Amino acid sequence: MRSTAFFRTLLLATALTAPAVIGMGQSAAAQNTVSGAATVPVPQIGAAPITAVAHPYAEPDGAQAAVDAAFAEARKTGRKVLIDFGANWCPDCRVLAGVLTHPAVSPWVDQTFSVVSVNVDHFNKNMDIAKKFGITIKAIPVALIVTPDGKVLNGDETLALGDARRMSGQAVVDKLAAWAQRS
């Protein structure tokens, strides 16, 4: 009997304090979720350090199959496709990959997008994939947000993450979140 009262008190205290703790330091907008990501809020990482990924892009061969698989997954899940065009020699591409795989960001990315990285090597591989979406790649990284049926949602800002190493991780997340809200 005594333990039941204790657990009720503990449960009530947790219920009353959890929203305050969860919301600490976050704006109301930051606590919102992107459409399609009903349970994972947009991450708030502030100025957290980002570790560049050493080798985020697979060999260029097989990129079209990976893109096709991402779209098949997106059609099943309703998520948008995030196509990350880049190369392993590109510092900004490696930092962008670091943001996408950051422990506080990756659950949101996984719930919001079907992600596929496309290696363009030295602008001599897989350029045809971008052209299918009406994009000509002249610099990397290029991040495209595409609906499952192939509509590019951020064609006006394809190079917005091109200076990822000088951006905060939060700025990258905020840009992706804004694009994810488009339809």
C-alpha positions in Angstrom: 0.0 0.0 0.0 2.8 2.4 0.9 4.7 1.6 -2.3 1.6 2.2 -4.4 1.2 5.7 -2.9 4.9 6.3 -3.5 4.7 5.3 -7.1 1.6 7.5 -7.6 3.4 10.4 -6.2 6.4 9.7 -8.3 4.3 9.4 -11.5 2.4 12.6 -10.7 5.7 14.5 -10.1 7.2 13.1 -13.3 4.1 14.1 -15.3 4.2 17.6 -13.9 7.9 18.3 -14.3 8.7 16.4 -17.6 7.1 19.1 -19.9 9.2 21.8 -18.3 12.4 19.8 -18.5 11.8 18.7 -22.1 11.0 22.2 -23.2 13.9 23.9 -21.4 15.7 26.2 -23.8 13.6 25.3 -26.8 11.2 27.6 -28.5 7.7 26.5 -29.3 8.6 26.2 -32.9 11.6 24.0 -32.1 9.4 21.6 -30.2 7.1 21.1 -33.2 7.7 18.2 -35.5 8.0 18.3 -39.3 5.0 16.8 -41.1 5.6 13.1 -41.5 7.7 13.0 -38.3 5.0 12.8 -35.7 7.0 11.5 -32.8 10.5 12.9 -33.2 10.8 16.6 -32.8 13.2 18.7 -34.9 16.5 18.4 -33.1 17.9 21.3 -31.2 21.7 20.8 -31.1 22.7 24.5 -31.0 26.4 24.9 -31.3 27.2 21.2 -30.6 30.4 20.2 -32.3 30.0 18.2 -35.5 32.5 15.5 -36.5 33.0 15.2 -40.2 32.5 11.7 -41.6 35.7 10.4 -43.2 34.1 8.4 -46.0 30.4 9.1 -46.3 29.9 8.2 -50.0 30.0 4.8 -51.4 31.7 4.1 -54.7 29.9 5.9 -57.6 28.7 2.6 -59.2 25.3 1.5 -57.9 24.1 5.1 -57.1 21.0 4.8 -59.4 20.0 1.5 -57.6 20.4 3.3 -54.2 18.3 6.2 -55.4 15.6 3.8 -56.7 15.6 2.0 -53.3 15.2 5.3 -51.5 12.2 6.2 -53.6 10.7 2.8 -53.1 11.1 3.2 -49.3 9.7 6.7 -49.5 6.6 5.5 -51.3 6.0 2.9 -48.7 6.6 5.2 -45.7 5.4 8.5 -47.0 8.7 10.2 -46.1 10.5 12.6 -48.5 13.7 11.6 -50.1 16.9 13.4 -49.2 19.4 13.0 -52.0 22.9 14.1 -50.9 25.1 14.6 -53.9 28.8 14.9 -52.9 32.2 13.3 -52.8 34.6 12.0 -50.1 37.2 14.6 -51.0 34.8 17.5 -50.2 35.1 18.9 -46.7 31.6 20.4 -46.7 30.1 17.1 -47.9 31.8 15.3 -45.0 30.5 17.9 -42.5 27.0 17.6 -43.9 27.2 13.8 -43.4 28.4 14.5 -39.8 25.3 16.5 -39.1 23.0 13.8 -40.6 24.6 11.1 -38.5 24.9 13.2 -35.3 23.3 11.1 -32.4 20.8 13.9 -31.7 19.9 14.4 -35.3 19.9 10.9 -36.9 16.6 9.7 -35.4 14.8 12.7 -36.7 16.5 12.3 -40.1 15.6 8.6 -40.2 11.9 9.4 -39.5 11.7 12.4 -41.8 13.6 11.3 -44.9 14.7 8.3 -46.9 18.3 9.3 -47.3 20.6 8.4 -50.2 24.1 9.7 -50.7 25.3 9.9 -54.3 29.0 10.1 -55.1 29.7 12.4 -58.0 33.4 11.9 -57.7 35.1 14.9 -59.5 31.8 15.9 -61.2 32.2 13.1 -63.6 29.9 10.4 -62.1 26.2 10.3 -61.5 25.5 13.7 -62.9 22.7 12.2 -64.9 20.8 11.4 -61.7 20.7 15.1 -60.8 19.6 16.0 -64.3 16.6 13.8 -64.0 15.4 16.2 -61.3 16.2 19.3 -63.4 19.4 20.1 -61.5 22.9 20.7 -62.9 25.6 20.2 -60.3 28.4 22.8 -60.4 29.4 22.6 -56.7 28.8 20.2 -53.9 27.2 19.3 -51.6 23.9 19.5 -53.2 21.0 18.3 -51.0 17.7 17.7 -52.7 14.5 17.1 -50.9 12.1 15.2 -53.2 8.6 13.9 -52.7 8.1 10.2 -53.2 6.5 11.0 -56.6 9.6 12.9 -57.8 8.8 16.6 -57.1 11.9 18.6 -56.0 10.9 20.8 -53.1 14.1 22.9 -52.7 15.2 23.4 -56.3 15.6 27.1 -55.5 18.2 26.4 -52.8 20.2 23.4 -53.9 23.5 25.0 -52.7 22.2 26.3 -49.4 24.3 23.7 -47.5 27.4 24.2 -49.7 29.2 25.9 -46.9 28.3 23.3 -44.3 31.7 23.5 -42.5 31.1 27.1 -41.7 27.5 26.6 -40.7 26.4 25.4 -37.3 24.9 22.0 -37.1 21.7 23.7 -36.0 21.6 25.9 -39.1 21.9 22.8 -41.3 19.1 21.0 -39.3 16.9 24.1 -39.5 17.3 24.3 -43.3 16.4 20.6 -43.7 13.4 21.1 -41.4 12.2 24.0 -43.4 12.5 22.1 -46.7 10.8 19.0 -45.2 7.7 21.2 -44.4 7.3 22.1 -48.1 4.8 20.2 -50.2 
